[in-house]
Amino acid sequence: MTATGTAGSTIPDLLRARCQEQPERAAIIMDGTVSLTFGDWERRSSAVAGVLHQAKDVKRGQCVGLFFDNHE
């Protein structure tokens, strides 16, 4: 699958494909500078998934809610 997707592609599928195809491409840009690449996104999300699996026994495919406090 390519990041452009096909019929039935989900957002997680599209993000996963983009991470694999173009890891150095900017995923998030804030204030005109790259804040996160797709490769960074993949590494960070995998780290969070690993912690959830180890600490909370969350399995692949299960839904979880994450809360982020917005400190400015």
PDB file of N, CA, C and O in Angstrom, chain B, residues numbered from 101:
ATOM      1  N   MET B 101       0.858  -1.176   0.000  1.00  0.00           N
ATOM      2  CA  MET B 101       0.000   0.000   0.000  1.00  0.00           C
ATOM      3  C   MET B 101       0.898   1.230   0.000  1.00  0.00           C
ATOM      4  O   MET B 101       1.971   1.217   0.603  1.00  0.00           O
ATOM      5  N   THR B 102       0.473   2.274  -0.661  1.00  0.00           N
ATOM      6  CA  THR B 102       1.197   3.536  -0.633  1.00  0.00           C
ATOM      7  C   THR B 102       0.463   4.490   0.292  1.00  0.00           C
ATOM      8  O   THR B 102      -0.690   4.255   0.654  1.00  0.00           O
ATOM      9  N   ALA B 103       1.136   5.565   0.670  1.00  0.00           N
ATOM     10  CA  ALA B 103       0.543   6.527   1.592  1.00  0.00           C
ATOM     11  C   ALA B 103      -0.680   7.218   0.999  1.00  0.00           C
ATOM     12  O   ALA B 103      -1.478   7.803   1.731  1.00  0.00           O
ATOM     13  N   THR B 104      -0.831   7.154  -0.321  1.00  0.00           N
ATOM     14  CA  THR B 104      -2.026   7.749  -0.918  1.00  0.00           C
ATOM     15  C   THR B 104      -3.243   6.899  -0.629  1.00  0.00           C
ATOM     16  O   THR B 104      -4.376   7.373  -0.714  1.00  0.00           O
ATOM     17  N   GLY B 105      -3.009   5.633  -0.286  1.00  0.00           N
ATOM     18  CA  GLY B 105      -4.092   4.771   0.164  1.00  0.00           C
ATOM     19  C   GLY B 105      -4.910   4.167  -0.953  1.00  0.00           C
ATOM     20  O   GLY B 105      -4.739   4.467  -2.134  1.00  0.00           O
ATOM     21  N   THR B 106      -5.795   3.313  -0.529  1.00  0.00           N
ATOM     22  CA  THR B 106      -6.750   2.671  -1.418  1.00  0.00           C
ATOM     23  C   THR B 106      -8.087   2.706  -0.719  1.00  0.00           C
ATOM     24  O   THR B 106      -8.175   3.050   0.460  1.00  0.00           O
ATOM     25  N   ALA B 107      -9.114   2.352  -1.438  1.00  0.00           N
ATOM     26  CA  ALA B 107     -10.442   2.311  -0.831  1.00  0.00           C
ATOM     27  C   ALA B 107     -10.397   1.405   0.391  1.00  0.00           C
ATOM     28  O   ALA B 107      -9.884   0.288   0.327  1.00  0.00           O
ATOM     29  N   GLY B 108     -10.934   1.890   1.497  1.00  0.00           N
ATOM     30  CA  GLY B 108     -10.966   1.099   2.716  1.00  0.00           C
ATOM     31  C   GLY B 108      -9.765   1.314   3.623  1.00  0.00           C
ATOM     32  O   GLY B 108      -9.709   0.744   4.712  1.00  0.00           O
ATOM     33  N   SER B 109      -8.795   2.133   3.191  1.00  0.00           N
ATOM     34  CA  SER B 109      -7.650   2.416   4.040  1.00  0.00           C
ATOM     35  C   SER B 109      -8.101   3.221   5.255  1.00  0.00           C
ATOM     36  O   SER B 109      -8.925   4.128   5.148  1.00  0.00           O
ATOM     37  N   THR B 110      -7.547   2.871   6.399  1.00  0.00           N
ATOM     38  CA  THR B 110      -7.860   3.616   7.610  1.00  0.00           C
ATOM     39  C   THR B 110      -6.769   4.668   7.847  1.00  0.00           C
ATOM     40  O   THR B 110      -5.694   4.597   7.251  1.00  0.00           O
ATOM     41  N   ILE B 111      -7.046   5.624   8.701  1.00  0.00           N
ATOM     42  CA  ILE B 111      -6.043   6.639   9.025  1.00  0.00           C
ATOM     43  C   ILE B 111      -4.791   5.985   9.611  1.00  0.00           C
ATOM     44  O   ILE B 111      -3.686   6.330   9.192  1.00  0.00           O
ATOM     45  N   PRO B 112      -4.918   5.053  10.567  1.00  0.00           N
ATOM     46  CA  PRO B 112      -3.695   4.403  11.057  1.00  0.00           C
ATOM     47  C   PRO B 112      -2.927   3.685   9.940  1.00  0.00           C
ATOM     48  O   PRO B 112      -1.696   3.699   9.939  1.00  0.00           O
ATOM     49  N   ASP B 113      -3.632   3.062   8.994  1.00  0.00           N
ATOM     50  CA  ASP B 113      -2.963   2.401   7.861  1.00  0.00           C
ATOM     51  C   ASP B 113      -2.186   3.415   7.032  1.00  0.00           C
ATOM     52  O   ASP B 113      -1.050   3.155   6.636  1.00  0.00           O
ATOM     53  N   LEU B 114      -2.797   4.575   6.767  1.00  0.00           N
ATOM     54  CA  LEU B 114      -2.146   5.610   5.972  1.00  0.00           C
ATOM     55  C   LEU B 114      -0.932   6.180   6.694  1.00  0.00           C
ATOM     56  O   LEU B 114       0.107   6.403   6.073  1.00  0.00           O
ATOM     57  N   LEU B 115      -1.050   6.419   7.995  1.00  0.00           N
ATOM     58  CA  LEU B 115       0.081   6.921   8.773  1.00  0.00           C
ATOM     59  C   LEU B 115       1.220   5.909   8.807  1.00  0.00           C
ATOM     60  O   LEU B 115       2.384   6.276   8.646  1.00  0.00           O
ATOM     61  N   ARG B 116       0.892   4.651   9.014  1.00  0.00           N
ATOM     62  CA  ARG B 116       1.904   3.587   9.051  1.00  0.00           C
ATOM     63  C   ARG B 116       2.645   3.513   7.723  1.00  0.00           C
ATOM     64  O   ARG B 116       3.867   3.368   7.696  1.00  0.00           O
ATOM     65  N   ALA B 117       1.906   3.613   6.621  1.00  0.00           N
ATOM     66  CA  ALA B 117       2.528   3.567   5.299  1.00  0.00           C
ATOM     67  C   ALA B 117       3.446   4.765   5.095  1.00  0.00           C
ATOM     68  O   ALA B 117       4.556   4.612   4.586  1.00  0.00           O
ATOM     69  N   ARG B 118       2.999   5.948   5.485  1.00  0.00           N
ATOM     70  CA  ARG B 118       3.828   7.151   5.330  1.00  0.00           C
ATOM     71  C   ARG B 118       5.105   7.027   6.162  1.00  0.00           C
ATOM     72  O   ARG B 118       6.181   7.411   5.705  1.00  0.00           O
ATOM     73  N   CYS B 119       4.993   6.494   7.378  1.00  0.00           N
ATOM     74  CA  CYS B 119       6.164   6.307   8.240  1.00  0.00           C
ATOM     75  C   CYS B 119       7.183   5.379   7.589  1.00  0.00           C
ATOM     76  O   CYS B 119       8.388   5.607   7.692  1.00  0.00           O
ATOM     77  N   GLN B 120       6.706   4.341   6.923  1.00  0.00           N
ATOM     78  CA  GLN B 120       7.597   3.388   6.275  1.00  0.00           C
ATOM     79  C   GLN B 120       8.188   3.940   4.983  1.00  0.00           C
ATOM     80  O   GLN B 120       9.359   3.705   4.686  1.00  0.00           O
ATOM     81  N   GLU B 121       7.387   4.670   4.214  1.00  0.00           N
ATOM     82  CA  GLU B 121       7.824   5.145   2.904  1.00  0.00           C
ATOM     83  C   GLU B 121       8.693   6.392   2.978  1.00  0.00           C
ATOM     84  O   GLU B 121       9.638   6.538   2.203  1.00  0.00           O
ATOM     85  N   GLN B 122       8.380   7.294   3.907  1.00  0.00           N
ATOM     86  CA  GLN B 122       9.085   8.575   3.977  1.00  0.00           C
ATOM     87  C   GLN B 122       9.348   8.980   5.428  1.00  0.00           C
ATOM     88  O   GLN B 122       8.772   9.957   5.907  1.00  0.00           O
ATOM     89  N   PRO B 123      10.214   8.238   6.137  1.00  0.00           N
ATOM     90  CA  PRO B 123      10.430   8.513   7.558  1.00  0.00           C
ATOM     91  C   PRO B 123      11.032   9.893   7.840  1.00  0.00           C
ATOM     92  O   PRO B 123      10.851  10.419   8.938  1.00  0.00           O
ATOM     93  N   GLU B 124      11.729  10.481   6.894  1.00  0.00           N
ATOM     94  CA  GLU B 124      12.358  11.784   7.132  1.00  0.00           C
ATOM     95  C   GLU B 124      11.454  12.958   6.758  1.00  0.00           C
ATOM     96  O   GLU B 124      11.818  14.114   6.974  1.00  0.00           O
ATOM     97  N   ARG B 125      10.279  12.667   6.200  1.00  0.00           N
ATOM     98  CA  ARG B 125       9.348  13.731   5.818  1.00  0.00           C
ATOM     99  C   ARG B 125       8.704  14.344   7.064  1.00  0.00           C
ATOM    100  O   ARG B 125       8.441  13.646   8.043  1.00  0.00           O
ATOM    101  N   ALA B 126       8.456  15.638   7.016  1.00  0.00           N
ATOM    102  CA  ALA B 126       7.838  16.341   8.140  1.00  0.00           C
ATOM    103  C   ALA B 126       6.411  15.861   8.357  1.00  0.00           C
ATOM    104  O   ALA B 126       5.598  15.860   7.432  1.00  0.00           O
ATOM    105  N   ALA B 127       6.117  15.455   9.575  1.00  0.00           N
ATOM    106  CA  ALA B 127       4.769  15.041   9.941  1.00  0.00           C
ATOM    107  C   ALA B 127       4.031  16.188  10.615  1.00  0.00           C
ATOM    108  O   ALA B 127       2.838  16.389  10.390  1.00  0.00           O
ATOM    109  N   ILE B 128       4.754  16.941  11.448  1.00  0.00           N
ATOM    110  CA  ILE B 128       4.166  18.065  12.173  1.00  0.00           C
ATOM    111  C   ILE B 128       5.109  19.253  12.043  1.00  0.00           C
ATOM    112  O   ILE B 128       6.306  19.152  12.315  1.00  0.00           O
ATOM    113  N   ILE B 129       4.549  20.369  11.624  1.00  0.00           N
ATOM    114  CA  ILE B 129       5.322  21.607  11.503  1.00  0.00           C
ATOM    115  C   ILE B 129       4.648  22.658  12.373  1.00  0.00           C
ATOM    116  O   ILE B 129       3.461  22.945  12.219  1.00  0.00           O
ATOM    117  N   MET B 130       5.426  23.229  13.289  1.00  0.00           N
ATOM    118  CA  MET B 130       4.915  24.284  14.168  1.00  0.00           C
ATOM    119  C   MET B 130       5.848  25.481  14.083  1.00  0.00           C
ATOM    120  O   MET B 130       7.070  25.332  14.088  1.00  0.00           O
ATOM    121  N   ASP B 131       5.266  26.657  14.005  1.00  0.00           N
ATOM    122  CA  ASP B 131       6.052  27.892  13.933  1.00  0.00           C
ATOM    123  C   ASP B 131       7.052  27.864  12.790  1.00  0.00           C
ATOM    124  O   ASP B 131       8.140  28.428  12.906  1.00  0.00           O
ATOM    125  N   GLY B 132       6.698  27.217  11.692  1.00  0.00           N
ATOM    126  CA  GLY B 132       7.532  27.199  10.504  1.00  0.00           C
ATOM    127  C   GLY B 132       8.700  26.239  10.533  1.00  0.00           C
ATOM    128  O   GLY B 132       9.472  26.188   9.576  1.00  0.00           O
ATOM    129  N   THR B 133       8.855  25.473  11.607  1.00  0.00           N
ATOM    130  CA  THR B 133       9.945  24.505  11.673  1.00  0.00           C
ATOM    131  C   THR B 133       9.377  23.100  11.901  1.00  0.00           C
ATOM    132  O   THR B 133       8.298  22.923  12.466  1.00  0.00           O
ATOM    133  N   VAL B 134      10.143  22.118  11.441  1.00  0.00           N
ATOM    134  CA  VAL B 134       9.714  20.727  11.607  1.00  0.00           C
ATOM    135  C   VAL B 134       9.801  20.363  13.082  1.00  0.00           C
ATOM    136  O   VAL B 134      10.868  20.451  13.688  1.00  0.00           O
ATOM    137  N   SER B 135       8.693  19.961  13.646  1.00  0.00           N
ATOM    138  CA  SER B 135       8.658  19.548  15.043  1.00  0.00           C
ATOM    139  C   SER B 135       8.765  18.040  15.182  1.00  0.00           C
ATOM    140  O   SER B 135       9.251  17.537  16.195  1.00  0.00           O
ATOM    141  N   LEU B 136       8.307  17.313  14.153  1.00  0.00           N
ATOM    142  CA  LEU B 136       8.299  15.859  14.233  1.00  0.00           C
ATOM    143  C   LEU B 136       8.284  15.284  12.824  1.00  0.00           C
ATOM    144  O   LEU B 136       7.471  15.688  11.993  1.00  0.00           O
ATOM    145  N   THR B 137       9.186  14.338  12.553  1.00  0.00           N
ATOM    146  CA  THR B 137       9.147  13.632  11.271  1.00  0.00           C
ATOM    147  C   THR B 137       8.282  12.384  11.423  1.00  0.00           C
ATOM    148  O   THR B 137       7.940  11.998  12.541  1.00  0.00           O
ATOM    149  N   PHE B 138       7.930  11.760  10.314  1.00  0.00           N
ATOM    150  CA  PHE B 138       7.152  10.521  10.391  1.00  0.00           C
ATOM    151  C   PHE B 138       7.952   9.417  11.078  1.00  0.00           C
ATOM    152  O   PHE B 138       7.375   8.580  11.772  1.00  0.00           O
ATOM    153  N   GLY B 139       9.271   9.403  10.895  1.00  0.00           N
ATOM    154  CA  GLY B 139      10.107   8.428  11.594  1.00  0.00           C
ATOM    155  C   GLY B 139      10.086   8.641  13.097  1.00  0.00           C
ATOM    156  O   GLY B 139       9.992   7.690  13.873  1.00  0.00           O
ATOM    157  N   ASP B 140      10.176   9.933  13.505  1.00  0.00           N
ATOM    158  CA  ASP B 140      10.084  10.261  14.935  1.00  0.00           C
ATOM    159  C   ASP B 140       8.739   9.801  15.488  1.00  0.00           C
ATOM    160  O   ASP B 140       8.670   9.206  16.563  1.00  0.00           O
ATOM    161  N   TRP B 141       7.672  10.084  14.741  1.00  0.00           N
ATOM    162  CA  TRP B 141       6.324   9.711  15.147  1.00  0.00           C
ATOM    163  C   TRP B 141       6.232   8.196  15.373  1.00  0.00           C
ATOM    164  O   TRP B 141       5.686   7.738  16.377  1.00  0.00           O
ATOM    165  N   GLU B 142       6.773   7.436  14.425  1.00  0.00           N
ATOM    166  CA  GLU B 142       6.736   5.971  14.516  1.00  0.00           C
ATOM    167  C   GLU B 142       7.487   5.485  15.757  1.00  0.00           C
ATOM    168  O   GLU B 142       6.990   4.628  16.488  1.00  0.00           O
ATOM    169  N   ARG B 143       8.679   6.028  15.994  1.00  0.00           N
ATOM    170  CA  ARG B 143       9.472   5.609  17.157  1.00  0.00           C
ATOM    171  C   ARG B 143       8.755   5.958  18.464  1.00  0.00           C
ATOM    172  O   ARG B 143       8.710   5.143  19.385  1.00  0.00           O
ATOM    173  N   ARG B 144       8.203   7.151  18.542  1.00  0.00           N
ATOM    174  CA  ARG B 144       7.516   7.567  19.779  1.00  0.00           C
ATOM    175  C   ARG B 144       6.240   6.771  20.015  1.00  0.00           C
ATOM    176  O   ARG B 144       5.956   6.365  21.142  1.00  0.00           O
ATOM    177  N   SER B 145       5.474   6.549  18.954  1.00  0.00           N
ATOM    178  CA  SER B 145       4.231   5.794  19.140  1.00  0.00           C
ATOM    179  C   SER B 145       4.520   4.341  19.493  1.00  0.00           C
ATOM    180  O   SER B 145       3.781   3.732  20.266  1.00  0.00           O
ATOM    181  N   SER B 146       5.592   3.780  18.932  1.00  0.00           N
ATOM    182  CA  SER B 146       5.978   2.409  19.282  1.00  0.00           C
ATOM    183  C   SER B 146       6.422   2.330  20.738  1.00  0.00           C
ATOM    184  O   SER B 146       6.145   1.345  21.422  1.00  0.00           O
ATOM    185  N   ALA B 147       7.112   3.370  21.213  1.00  0.00           N
ATOM    186  CA  ALA B 147       7.540   3.395  22.619  1.00  0.00           C
ATOM    187  C   ALA B 147       6.334   3.448  23.547  1.00  0.00           C
ATOM    188  O   ALA B 147       6.288   2.739  24.553  1.00  0.00           O
ATOM    189  N   VAL B 148       5.358   4.286  23.212  1.00  0.00           N
ATOM    190  CA  VAL B 148       4.137   4.374  24.028  1.00  0.00           C
ATOM    191  C   VAL B 148       3.402   3.036  24.010  1.00  0.00           C
ATOM    192  O   VAL B 148       2.940   2.562  25.048  1.00  0.00           O
ATOM    193  N   ALA B 149       3.297   2.430  22.829  1.00  0.00           N
ATOM    194  CA  ALA B 149       2.621   1.131  22.725  1.00  0.00           C
ATOM    195  C   ALA B 149       3.332   0.082  23.573  1.00  0.00           C
ATOM    196  O   ALA B 149       2.680  -0.739  24.218  1.00  0.00           O
ATOM    197  N   GLY B 150       4.659   0.104  23.577  1.00  0.00           N
ATOM    198  CA  GLY B 150       5.423  -0.847  24.379  1.00  0.00           C
ATOM    199  C   GLY B 150       5.165  -0.686  25.865  1.00  0.00           C
ATOM    200  O   GLY B 150       5.013  -1.672  26.586  1.00  0.00           O
ATOM    201  N   VAL B 151       5.115   0.563  26.326  1.00  0.00           N
ATOM    202  CA  VAL B 151       4.834   0.826  27.742  1.00  0.00           C
ATOM    203  C   VAL B 151       3.426   0.364  28.097  1.00  0.00           C
ATOM    204  O   VAL B 151       3.220  -0.254  29.141  1.00  0.00           O
ATOM    205  N   LEU B 152       2.460   0.660  27.236  1.00  0.00           N
ATOM    206  CA  LEU B 152       1.085   0.234  27.503  1.00  0.00           C
ATOM    207  C   LEU B 152       0.980  -1.287  27.555  1.00  0.00           C
ATOM    208  O   LEU B 152       0.255  -1.837  28.384  1.00  0.00           O
ATOM    209  N   HIS B 153       1.701  -1.956  26.675  1.00  0.00           N
ATOM    210  CA  HIS B 153       1.666  -3.417  26.657  1.00  0.00           C
ATOM    211  C   HIS B 153       2.301  -3.991  27.925  1.00  0.00           C
ATOM    212  O   HIS B 153       1.742  -4.889  28.555  1.00  0.00           O
ATOM    213  N   GLN B 154       3.477  -3.464  28.296  1.00  0.00           N
ATOM    214  CA  GLN B 154       4.191  -3.979  29.467  1.00  0.00           C
ATOM    215  C   GLN B 154       3.470  -3.661  30.774  1.00  0.00           C
ATOM    216  O   GLN B 154       3.286  -4.535  31.621  1.00  0.00           O
ATOM    217  N   ALA B 155       3.066  -2.406  30.927  1.00  0.00           N
ATOM    218  CA  ALA B 155       2.522  -1.965  32.216  1.00  0.00           C
ATOM    219  C   ALA B 155       1.037  -2.275  32.374  1.00  0.00           C
ATOM    220  O   ALA B 155       0.578  -2.554  33.482  1.00  0.00           O
ATOM    221  N   LYS B 156       0.303  -2.230  31.304  1.00  0.00           N
ATOM    222  CA  LYS B 156      -1.152  -2.355  31.400  1.00  0.00           C
ATOM    223  C   LYS B 156      -1.709  -3.543  30.634  1.00  0.00           C
ATOM    224  O   LYS B 156      -2.924  -3.738  30.602  1.00  0.00           O
ATOM    225  N   ASP B 157      -0.846  -4.339  30.017  1.00  0.00           N
ATOM    226  CA  ASP B 157      -1.251  -5.523  29.261  1.00  0.00           C
ATOM    227  C   ASP B 157      -2.223  -5.180  28.130  1.00  0.00           C
ATOM    228  O   ASP B 157      -3.143  -5.946  27.843  1.00  0.00           O
ATOM    229  N   VAL B 158      -2.015  -4.035  27.494  1.00  0.00           N
ATOM    230  CA  VAL B 158      -2.830  -3.637  26.345  1.00  0.00           C
ATOM    231  C   VAL B 158      -2.338  -4.431  25.136  1.00  0.00           C
ATOM    232  O   VAL B 158      -1.136  -4.501  24.880  1.00  0.00           O
ATOM    233  N   LYS B 159      -3.252  -5.015  24.411  1.00  0.00           N
ATOM    234  CA  LYS B 159      -2.916  -5.827  23.238  1.00  0.00           C
ATOM    235  C   LYS B 159      -3.085  -5.024  21.956  1.00  0.00           C
ATOM    236  O   LYS B 159      -3.845  -4.057  21.911  1.00  0.00           O
ATOM    237  N   ARG B 160      -2.372  -5.434  20.923  1.00  0.00           N
ATOM    238  CA  ARG B 160      -2.490  -4.807  19.603  1.00  0.00           C
ATOM    239  C   ARG B 160      -3.956  -4.838  19.156  1.00  0.00           C
ATOM    240  O   ARG B 160      -4.618  -5.873  19.238  1.00  0.00           O
ATOM    241  N   GLY B 161      -4.449  -3.695  18.685  1.00  0.00           N
ATOM    242  CA  GLY B 161      -5.825  -3.596  18.210  1.00  0.00           C
ATOM    243  C   GLY B 161      -6.809  -3.088  19.250  1.00  0.00           C
ATOM    244  O   GLY B 161      -7.918  -2.677  18.908  1.00  0.00           O
ATOM    245  N   GLN B 162      -6.409  -3.112  20.527  1.00  0.00           N
ATOM    246  CA  GLN B 162      -7.286  -2.575  21.562  1.00  0.00           C
ATOM    247  C   GLN B 162      -7.248  -1.052  21.517  1.00  0.00           C
ATOM    248  O   GLN B 162      -6.226  -0.455  21.181  1.00  0.00           O
ATOM    249  N   CYS B 163      -8.357  -0.443  21.854  1.00  0.00           N
ATOM    250  CA  CYS B 163      -8.439   1.019  21.894  1.00  0.00           C
ATOM    251  C   CYS B 163      -8.127   1.513  23.299  1.00  0.00           C
ATOM    252  O   CYS B 163      -8.567   0.931  24.290  1.00  0.00           O
ATOM    253  N   VAL B 164      -7.361   2.598  23.368  1.00  0.00           N
ATOM    254  CA  VAL B 164      -7.066   3.240  24.641  1.00  0.00           C
ATOM    255  C   VAL B 164      -7.245   4.743  24.466  1.00  0.00           C
ATOM    256  O   VAL B 164      -7.112   5.270  23.362  1.00  0.00           O
ATOM    257  N   GLY B 165      -7.542   5.412  25.544  1.00  0.00           N
ATOM    258  CA  GLY B 165      -7.628   6.868  25.519  1.00  0.00           C
ATOM    259  C   GLY B 165      -6.389   7.449  26.176  1.00  0.00           C
ATOM    260  O   GLY B 165      -5.952   6.963  27.220  1.00  0.00           O
ATOM    261  N   LEU B 166      -5.822   8.478  25.578  1.00  0.00           N
ATOM    262  CA  LEU B 166      -4.654   9.138  26.130  1.00  0.00           C
ATOM    263  C   LEU B 166      -5.013  10.583  26.428  1.00  0.00           C
ATOM    264  O   LEU B 166      -5.657  11.243  25.613  1.00  0.00           O
ATOM    265  N   PHE B 167      -4.607  11.072  27.571  1.00  0.00           N
ATOM    266  CA  PHE B 167      -4.875  12.446  27.959  1.00  0.00           C
ATOM    267  C   PHE B 167      -3.546  13.178  28.083  1.00  0.00           C
ATOM    268  O   PHE B 167      -2.645  12.728  28.791  1.00  0.00           O
ATOM    269  N   PHE B 168      -3.428  14.291  27.401  1.00  0.00           N
ATOM    270  CA  PHE B 168      -2.223  15.110  27.457  1.00  0.00           C
ATOM    271  C   PHE B 168      -2.577  16.461  28.026  1.00  0.00           C
ATOM    272  O   PHE B 168      -3.432  17.158  27.480  1.00  0.00           O
ATOM    273  N   ASP B 169      -1.940  16.841  29.104  1.00  0.00           N
ATOM    274  CA  ASP B 169      -2.143  18.146  29.706  1.00  0.00           C
ATOM    275  C   ASP B 169      -1.449  19.176  28.834  1.00  0.00           C
ATOM    276  O   ASP B 169      -0.305  18.965  28.429  1.00  0.00           O
ATOM    277  N   ASN B 170      -2.105  20.276  28.537  1.00  0.00           N
ATOM    278  CA  ASN B 170      -1.561  21.295  27.650  1.00  0.00           C
ATOM    279  C   ASN B 170      -0.856  22.375  28.467  1.00  0.00           C
ATOM    280  O   ASN B 170      -1.482  23.322  28.942  1.00  0.00           O
ATOM    281  N   HIS B 171       0.445  22.216  28.620  1.00  0.00           N
ATOM    282  CA  HIS B 171       1.249  23.227  29.332  1.00  0.00           C
ATOM    283  C   HIS B 171       1.882  24.134  28.289  1.00  0.00           C
ATOM    284  O   HIS B 171       2.515  23.661  27.345  1.00  0.00           O
ATOM    285  N   GLU B 172       1.713  25.414  28.460  1.00  0.00           N
ATOM    286  CA  GLU B 172       2.321  26.356  27.525  1.00  0.00           C
ATOM    287  C   GLU B 172       3.421  27.122  28.165  1.00  0.00           C
ATOM    288  O   GLU B 172       4.045  27.963  27.518  1.00  0.00           O
TER     289      GLU B 172
END
